């Protein structure tokens, strides 16, 4: 993996001819749906395929085996959710908040879903993959009651949509003082992707992923795609801001007058998962490729991760994205990539004691309808166990509860304005006389196995 200092990286970005060409506007006219022309009924209809998975896939606790033979009991806590995307636990240990993409915030208390959504949310554009995205709590939530949501914001006619982050107080079941702290300079087609994953780092800074916003994925020309290499745009970036949305003085490009000060890293397609390794303090991000080319990256301030100049994936019309898919000077290679596609979503480092075999591992929720255990030793990464493929659902978020169990959000299909096939599931080890059904291996022991 090529690593450069922030100064060298900035220099490379300014001087590399390939990068310069990538950030220029295409010489041919680019039609951007919802920006250069209104969305047509056919364009909207293509975003809502008819093959929905409806109804609950888990009617009662189900005992499954992972690919590696680990027993897992799956318990349904809530159903009837519409594309649930973000999950957070409140400090009381009894309450969870869940975002639904159409624009609702739901409360689950003691395992029971409140039928009435929380009021006070901003209006969202929920076309395609737009809507309400992630939710996180302020590190000092107990004192200030601040929470943050990411959502799709509507622009002026001909401007399209973008990702925004709002902060509000949540107290006694109500949201108050909702205010945007960041409106990303990522205005593009409503048919594009948004990213929107958030987390607070050990430095108490808020990290936010912004997608590549490409609403023309089946065309070779795109007004959005090249912007992942443009420091003057938030498209295709990971951002780092203070808890009020202001720019930290130590951000890597803060002194570059042509760069957006919020940028922490660039060259991302769609980073839907971010996690800090509690042992090493290093930041990791999972990233959707196009048709193939899904990645797991070690994130370093100021580094460039290549999109769209470096990618193993193909465009949806079949052509390779890059003529140089593995390496370019000044760009970091992924430490792991999937082939075939895995479609990595949210991820966590599991630190609990309920699943001894998973402790210390990185767990990634896959929209490819399974969860993967990733074993990391320094810069060496391999995929360990995979699980829950039998449920035939897409996994959108994964969190470790205060009880040490694993909680996941699911959906039946990627898009659909009125789908209610989403679920909240809890993963447990089946108990036998109060003990796990099998002793299992710790993640460190699994590192010794070559396969």
C-alpha positions in Angstrom: 0.0 0.0 0.0 1.5 3.3 -1.1 1.5 6.0 1.7 2.5 9.6 1.2 2.6 12.6 3.5 -0.2 15.1 3.3 2.1 17.6 1.6 3.3 15.0 -0.9 -0.3 13.9 -1.5 -1.5 17.4 -2.1 1.5 17.9 -4.5 0.7 14.7 -6.3 -3.0 15.6 -6.7 -2.0 19.0 -8.2 0.6 17.7 -10.6 -0.5 14.2 -11.7 -1.8 14.5 -15.3 -4.3 11.6 -14.8 -5.8 13.2 -11.8 -6.0 16.6 -13.5 -7.8 15.1 -16.4 -10.2 13.2 -14.1 -11.3 16.3 -12.4 -12.1 18.3 -15.5 -15.6 18.7 -16.8 -16.3 16.3 -19.6 -15.9 17.8 -23.1 -19.2 16.2 -24.2 -22.6 17.2 -22.8 -23.6 15.1 -19.9 -27.2 14.5 -19.1 -27.7 14.3 -15.4 -31.2 13.1 -14.4 -32.9 15.5 -12.0 -30.4 18.3 -12.7 -30.1 19.0 -16.4 -33.6 17.6 -17.0 -36.5 16.6 -14.8 -36.7 13.0 -13.7 -39.0 11.0 -16.0 -41.6 8.4 -14.7 -39.5 5.7 -16.3 -36.3 6.8 -14.5 -38.1 6.8 -11.2 -39.8 3.4 -11.9 -36.4 1.8 -12.6 -35.4 2.7 -9.0 -38.3 0.6 -7.6 -38.1 -2.9 -9.0 -41.1 -5.1 -8.4 -39.2 -8.1 -6.9 -39.7 -7.1 -3.3 -39.2 -9.6 -0.5 -42.3 -9.0 1.7 -43.2 -10.2 5.1 -41.0 -11.3 7.9 -38.2 -13.8 7.3 -38.0 -14.6 11.1 -41.4 -15.4 12.7 -39.8 -17.0 15.8 -36.3 -17.6 17.0 -34.3 -19.4 14.4 -31.2 -21.5 15.0 -28.6 -21.3 12.2 -25.1 -22.4 11.6 -22.4 -20.0 10.2 -20.3 -21.3 7.3 -17.6 -22.1 9.9 -20.0 -24.1 12.0 -20.8 -21.5 14.8 -24.4 -21.8 16.2 -26.3 -18.6 16.1 -29.8 -18.0 17.4 -31.7 -15.2 15.5 -34.4 -13.4 17.4 -36.8 -10.9 15.8 -37.4 -7.8 17.9 -39.3 -5.7 15.3 -40.7 -5.9 11.8 -42.6 -3.8 9.4 -39.7 -1.3 9.0 -39.2 0.5 5.8 -35.5 0.4 4.7 -34.1 0.8 8.2 -30.6 2.3 7.8 -29.2 3.5 11.1 -29.3 2.1 14.7 -28.1 3.5 18.0 -28.4 2.5 21.6 -29.2 5.1 24.3 -27.2 5.1 27.5 -30.2 3.9 29.5 -29.6 0.4 28.2 -33.3 -0.1 27.3 -33.8 2.1 24.3 -32.8 2.0 20.6 -33.4 4.6 17.9 -33.7 3.4 14.3 -33.8 5.5 11.1 -36.1 4.5 8.2 -35.1 5.8 4.8 -38.5 7.3 4.0 -37.9 9.8 6.8 -39.0 8.3 10.1 -37.2 7.9 13.4 -38.4 4.9 15.4 -38.1 4.0 19.1 -37.6 0.4 20.3 -37.8 0.1 24.1 -37.2 -3.1 26.0 -37.5 -4.9 22.6 -40.8 -3.4 21.7 -41.2 -1.1 18.7 -43.2 2.1 19.4 -45.8 2.4 16.6 -45.6 6.2 16.6 -42.5 7.7 14.9 -40.6 10.5 16.6 -41.6 14.0 15.3 -39.4 16.9 14.4 -37.3 15.6 11.6 -36.5 17.7 8.5 -38.1 17.0 5.2 -36.2 14.4 3.1 -36.0 13.5 -0.6 -36.6 9.8 -0.6 -36.3 9.1 -4.4 -34.1 6.1 -5.1 -31.6 5.7 -2.3 -32.4 9.1 -0.8 -34.0 9.7 2.5 -33.0 9.4 6.2 -29.7 7.7 6.6 -27.6 7.3 9.7 -27.9 8.3 13.4 -25.2 8.8 16.1 -25.1 10.2 19.6 -22.7 12.9 20.8 -19.9 11.4 23.0 -21.4 13.4 25.9 -25.0 12.6 25.1 -25.8 12.1 28.8 -25.0 15.7 29.4 -26.1 17.5 26.3 -28.7 15.1 24.7 -27.3 15.8 21.2 -27.9 13.4 18.4 -27.0 13.6 14.7 -28.8 12.4 11.7 -27.7 12.3 8.0 -30.3 12.8 5.4 -31.0 13.7 1.7 -31.7 17.4 1.2 -33.6 18.8 -1.7 -32.1 21.7 -3.6 -33.5 24.4 -5.9 -34.9 23.3 -9.3 -32.1 22.2 -11.5 -29.7 21.7 -8.5 -30.5 18.2 -7.5 -30.0 16.8 -4.0 -27.2 16.4 -1.5 -26.3 14.9 1.8 -26.8 16.9 4.9 -26.1 16.3 8.6 -28.4 17.8 11.3 -28.1 18.0 15.1 -30.9 18.0 17.6 -31.6 17.3 21.2 -33.5 14.1 22.1 -35.1 14.2 25.5 -38.2 12.5 26.8 -39.0 11.0 23.4 -38.9 14.4 21.5 -36.5 16.1 19.1 -35.9 19.8 19.6 -33.7 22.4 18.1 -33.1 20.5 14.8 -30.4 22.3 12.9 -28.2 21.5 9.9 -24.5 21.6 10.8 -23.3 20.4 7.4 -24.7 20.6 3.9 -22.3 18.8 1.7 -21.2 20.4 -1.5 -22.3 17.3 -3.3 -25.3 18.5 -5.3 -26.1 16.0 -8.0 -28.8 13.7 -9.4 -31.5 12.3 -7.0 -30.8 8.9 -8.5 -27.2 9.0 -7.1 -25.9 7.5 -3.9 -25.3 9.4 -0.7 -23.2 7.5 1.7 -24.2 9.2 5.0 -22.5 6.9 7.4 -21.3 8.7 10.5 -19.3 8.0 13.7 -17.4 9.9 16.3 -13.7 9.1 16.5 -11.5 8.8 19.6 -10.7 12.4 19.0 -14.4 13.3 19.5 -14.5 14.5 15.9 -17.5 13.5 13.7 -16.5 11.5 10.6 -19.0 11.5 7.7 -18.9 9.5 4.4 -20.2 11.2 1.2 -21.0 8.9 -1.7 -20.0 9.4 -5.3 -23.5 10.8 -6.1 -23.5 9.2 -9.6 -27.0 9.1 -11.1 -25.7 8.0 -14.5 -24.0 4.7 -13.5 -25.0 3.0 -16.8 -23.4 5.7 -18.9 -19.7 6.2 -19.6 -20.0 10.0 -19.1 -20.9 11.3 -15.6 -20.8 14.8 -14.1 -20.4 13.3 -10.6 -17.9 10.4 -11.0 -14.7 12.5 -11.6 -15.5 14.7 -8.6 -14.2 12.1 -6.2 -10.7 13.3 -7.2 -11.6 17.0 -6.9 -10.6 18.6 -3.6 -13.0 21.4 -4.3 -16.0 19.0 -3.9 -17.3 16.8 -1.1 -18.3 14.0 -3.5 -16.5 10.7 -2.9 -14.9 11.9 0.3 -14.7 11.1 4.0 -15.2 14.3 6.0 -14.0 15.2 9.5 -15.7 18.1 11.5 -16.2 19.3 15.0 -19.5 18.5 16.8 -20.9 21.8 15.6 -19.9 21.2 12.0 -16.9 23.5 12.0 -13.6 22.6 10.4 -10.8 21.3 12.7 -7.5 23.2 12.3 -5.5 20.0 11.9 -7.5 18.6 8.9 -5.1 17.5 6.1 -6.2 20.0 3.4 -7.3 22.9 5.6 -4.5 25.2 4.4 -5.2 24.5 0.7 -7.4 27.5 -0.5 -8.7 25.3 -3.4 -9.8 22.4 -1.1 -12.8 21.9 1.1 -11.5 22.0 4.7 -13.8 19.2 5.9 -12.1 16.6 3.7 -10.2 13.9 5.6 -9.6 11.5 2.7 -10.6 11.3 -1.0 -11.1 8.9 -3.9 -13.9 6.9 -2.4 -16.9 5.6 -4.3 -19.5 4.7 -1.6 -18.2 4.2 1.9 -21.1 2.7 3.8 -19.1 1.4 6.8 -16.6 3.0 9.1 -15.1 1.7 12.4 -12.2 2.4 14.7 -10.1 -0.5 15.9 -10.1 -0.2 19.7 -6.8 -2.0 20.0 -4.8 -0.1 17.4 -6.7 3.2 17.1 -6.7 2.8 13.4 -9.7 3.7 11.2 -11.2 1.4 8.6 -13.8 1.9 6.0 -15.7 -0.5 3.7 -16.6 0.7 0.2 -19.1 -0.4 -2.5 -17.5 -0.9 -5.8 -19.7 -0.7 -9.0 -20.1 -4.1 -10.6 -17.4 -5.7 -8.5 -14.4 -4.0 -6.8 -15.8 -3.8 -3.2 -13.0 -2.7 -0.9 -11.8 -2.6 2.7 -9.5 0.3 3.3 -7.2 1.5 6.1 -8.0 5.2 6.3 -5.1 7.6 6.7 -5.6 11.4 6.9 -5.0 13.1 3.5 -4.7 9.9 1.5 -6.3 9.1 -1.8 -8.1 5.8 -2.4 -8.3 6.0 -6.1 -11.9 6.1 -7.3 -12.5 6.3 -10.3 -8.9 6.1 -11.5 -8.2 2.9 -9.7 -10.8 0.2 -9.3 -11.3 -3.6 -9.8 -14.9 -3.0 -10.7 -16.7 -2.6 -14.0 -19.3 -0.1 -15.0 -22.8 -1.4 -15.1 -22.6 -1.3 -18.9 -19.7 -3.8 -18.8 -16.6 -1.7 -19.4 -13.8 -1.8 -16.8 -13.7 1.4 -14.7 -10.0 1.8 -14.9 -7.3 0.9 -17.3 -5.0 0.7 -14.3 -7.1 -1.2 -11.7 -4.5 -1.9 -9.0 -2.0 0.8 -8.6 -1.3 4.5 -9.3 1.4 6.6 -7.8 0.0 8.6 -4.9 -3.0 6.3 -4.3 -3.6 3.7 -1.6 -4.6 0.1 -2.6 -7.3 -1.6 -0.6 -6.0 -4.0 2.0 -8.8 -6.4 1.0 -11.3 -6.6 -1.9 -14.1 -9.0 -2.7 -14.6 -11.0 -5.8 -17.5 -11.8 -6.3 -19.1 -8.8 -4.8 -20.0 -8.6 -1.1 -21.6 -5.1 -1.0 -20.2 -4.1 2.4 -22.5 -1.9 4.6 -22.0 -0.9 8.2 -19.3 -2.5 10.3 -18.1 -2.9 13.9 -15.2 -4.3 15.9 -16.8 -6.8 18.2 -15.5 -6.5 21.7 -18.2 -8.4 23.7 -18.0 -11.8 25.4 -21.2 -13.4 24.0 -19.4 -14.6 20.8 -15.9 -15.8 21.8 -15.1 -16.8 18.2 -15.8 -13.2 17.0 -14.1 -11.2 19.7 -11.6 -8.7 18.3 -12.9 -9.3 14.8 -14.3 -6.8 12.3 -17.9 -7.7 11.5 -19.3 -6.3 8.2 -23.0 -6.3 7.3 -23.4 -7.3 3.6 -26.1 -6.2 1.3 -25.2 -9.4 -0.4 -27.3 -11.1 2.3 -24.7 -12.2 4.7 -22.4 -11.0 7.5 -18.7 -11.4 7.2 -16.0 -11.8 9.9 -12.8 -10.1 8.9 -9.5 -11.1 10.6 -7.0 -8.3 10.8 -3.3 -8.7 11.8 -1.4 -5.5 11.1 -1.9 -4.8 7.4 -2.9 -8.4 6.7 -6.6 -8.9 6.3 -8.5 -12.1 5.4 -12.2 -13.1 5.5 -13.0 -15.5 8.3 -16.5 -16.8 8.9 -19.7 -15.7 7.1 -23.2 -16.1 8.5 -26.9 -15.7 8.1 -27.1 -16.1 4.3 -30.1 -18.5 4.9 -32.3 -15.5 5.9 -32.3 -14.1 2.3 -32.3 -10.5 3.5 -30.0 -7.5 3.0 -28.2 -6.4 6.1 -28.0 -2.6 6.4 -26.6 -1.9 9.9 -24.8 -3.9 12.6 -24.2 -2.9 16.2 -23.0 -4.4 19.4 -25.5 -3.9 22.2 -24.6 -3.0 25.8 -25.6 -6.6 26.6 -22.8 -7.9 24.3 -25.3 -9.3 21.7 -25.2 -8.3 18.1 -28.1 -6.4 16.6 -28.7 -6.0 12.8 -31.1 -4.1 10.6 -32.4 -5.8 7.4 -34.4 -5.0 4.3 -35.9 -7.1 1.6 -34.8 -5.1 -1.4 -32.6 -2.1 -2.1 -35.2 0.3 -3.2 -38.9 0.9 -2.8 -40.9 3.8 -1.4 -43.5 1.8 0.5 -41.7 -1.5 1.4 -42.2 -2.6 5.0 -40.1 -5.8 5.0 -37.4 -4.5 7.2 -36.5 -6.0 10.6 -34.5 -5.5 13.7 -32.8 -8.8 14.7 -30.8 -9.8 17.7 -28.1 -12.5 17.3 -27.4 -14.7 20.3 -25.5 -17.9 21.1 -27.9 -20.7 21.9 -27.7 -21.5 25.6 -27.3 -25.0 27.1 -27.4 -24.9 30.9 -26.5 -21.3 30.8 -23.3 -21.9 28.7 -22.7 -21.4 25.0 -23.5 -24.4 22.8 -19.9 -24.7 21.7 -16.7 -23.4 23.1 -15.6 -21.7 19.9 -12.3 -20.1 19.0 -11.2 -16.6 19.7 -10.4 -14.4 16.7 -6.6 -14.5 17.6 -6.6 -18.3 17.5 -8.2 -18.2 14.0 -5.3 -16.1 12.7 -3.1 -19.2 13.0 -5.2 -21.0 10.4 -4.1 -20.4 6.8 -7.6 -21.1 5.3 
